[in-house]
């Protein structure tokens, strides 16, 4: 094996799954905070007694954790750049 084949690296923070997990996780965290900080009586009337912000936020946090775990367990391996002799 050559050195280039041994120097494989992962996409890391540039993996789109990490970006999706961060965005969905941030929105989920905002919803969970709003579930505790918002006016519960008014929102309960609109949602039929269900705390929609809490359950949607928890669902988004679980989704974000699943994406982050997926990116961690199955990382995208980036091929090293090829050496080209263009004469340039």
Secondary structure, DSSP 8 states (H G I E B T S, - for coil): --HHHH--EE-GGGSHHHHHHHHHHHHHHHHHHHHHHS-HHHHHHHHTT--HHHHHHHHHHHHHHHHHHHHHHS--EE----------
